[in-house]
Amino acid sequence: MCSDYVTGALAAVHLDTRAVTPYVEPTGADAVVRWHDGLVWVVNRFGADNLQAIDPTSGATVRQFSTGNGSNPQDVAFVSPVKAYVSLYESATLLIVNPATGAVTGGISLAPFADADGLPEAARMVRVDTRVFVALQRLDRNAGFQPENPSWIAVVDATADTLLDADPALPGKQAIVLAARNPVSTFAFDRGASRLLVACAGRYGVADGGIEAVDPVGLASLGVVAGEAALGGDVLDVAWHAAGHSYAVVSDAAFNTSLVAWSAVTGGALGSVYAPGGFSLSDAEVNDRGEVWVANSSFLAPGLYVFRAGADTLLAGPLDCGLPPFSLAFDQDAGTVLDAPRAAPVGTLLAGPWPNPARGAARFALTLPVAGEAAVEVFDAAGRRVATLARGALAAGRHDVAWDLKDGAGSPVPPGVYVVSARSGAARAARRVAIVR
């Protein structure tokens, strides 16, 4: 999506030839773009307040519907052909819509997560199987839009249209508490570690944010994996490639943005990849071809730039899109993580594993109907016990169990199929997990 903040238009780029088709279809001047089910979905934000679906083949708008006057939609998360959620900046309600017709079918109140101004500032979203994660920036408009402490991620059960409780020990439905404030980016997914990543800008001009990891199974923050002090400024976007080499858009103290390579292994920057100067970089995305695409939305030298992921070498650019490029989407459902665990049926002792096959770690959910002794153990194909994941007295309820794919001596287990067994009282359950290296 391209914009000069007066007019907006969709542009299309052929990934093989880099040929650009500008002005495919007019859009709002303040918009972000998603791809879903063969259509380009444009979230027309401030002043437009609508969703627009564009057929990429014909370039025509096939449907467009309002999200409510003054609602300022921020993102859309698709659940099915007839259900999607829309986050609204000017409302404490998460909208439920039918994307096939544009009908508003309901809403979920996010009011319990609002700050003093009555709004939670719901922003970007991602669907992880039957769960939808909603970033809540919680900016206090009575104090110059400064981020309140804490910022949260609300989690929605997409099958029941209700909020999930991230901390049953506290009263009411709790959201995931972030260590940093002001989550501003789209969610990235680290498939190897089965975690979500989001850029938290904190207070602009202050090194109080960073890239934060979130466990989508255990519904908990895993902490900041790369801080703003290490990355060189406010983190505005994150694009995942690999644990040792990923990307972030960073704004320094003088508000000059740059594309920075960083490592989740060390938590530090690897170096600047592209620094055009000025507050110019608005989006960065990694595609399934191993390319990093960056939108330079400056007025003087706008265009798209393409780099080889991991090597940081320039492949193409600037690509002229007509108007300055602002938001990127590839023809894949980047807003959905498809290989997440299904919700376990009521009464299931052991759910999971996830991911399966597993390469770096596997997670399970152990649910006890009553408090008692419990054990979770791993056995190889020959029936030999190779690891004990949990043993002892546990409270009633859900417990998240992780296996680092190592045996009892701390050595990585060889590839193969393993059985994870859980027992508590007379209850028994077992799950198979495949290990790949």
Sequence and secondary structure as in RCSB ss.txt:
>XXXX:A:sequence
MCSDYVTGALAAVHLDTRAVTPYVEPTGADAVVRWHDGLVWVVNRFGADNLQAIDPTSGATVRQFSTGNGSNPQD
VAFVSPVKAYVSLYESATLLIVNPATGAVTGGISLAPFADADGLPEAARMVRVDTRVFVALQRLDRNAGFQPENP
SWIAVVDATADTLLDADPALPGKQAIVLAARNPVSTFAFDRGASRLLVACAGRYGVADGGIEAVDPVGLASLGVV
AGEAALGGDVLDVAWHAAGHSYAVVSDAAFNTSLVAWSAVTGGALGSVYAPGGFSLSDAEVNDRGEVWVANSSFL
APGLYVFRAGADTLLAGPLDCGLPPFSLAFDQDAGTVLDAPRAAPVGTLLAGPWPNPARGAARFALTLPVAGEAA
VEVFDAAGRRVATLARGALAAGRHDVAWDLKDGAGSPVPPGVYVVSARSGAARAARRVAIVR
>XXXX:A:secstr
 EE SS EEEEEE TTT  EEEEEEEE SSEEEEEETTEEEEEE TTT EEEEE TTT  EEEEEE  TT  EEE
EEEEETTEEEEEETT SEEEEE TTT  EEEEEE GGG  TTS   EEEEEEETTEEEEEE  EEGGGTTEE S 
 EEEEEETTTTEE  S TTSSS   EE SSS B S  EEETTTTEEEEEE  STTSS  EEEEEETTTTEEEEEE
EEHHHHTSEEEEEEEEETTEEEEEEE TT  EEEEEE TTTSSEEEEEE  SSS EEEEEE TTSEEEEEE  SS
S EEEEEETTT  EEEEEE  SS B     SS TTEE S      TT SEEEEESSSBSS EEEEEEESS EEEE
EEEE TTS EEEEEEEEEE SEEEEEEE SB TTS B  SEEEEEEEEETTEEEEEEEEE  
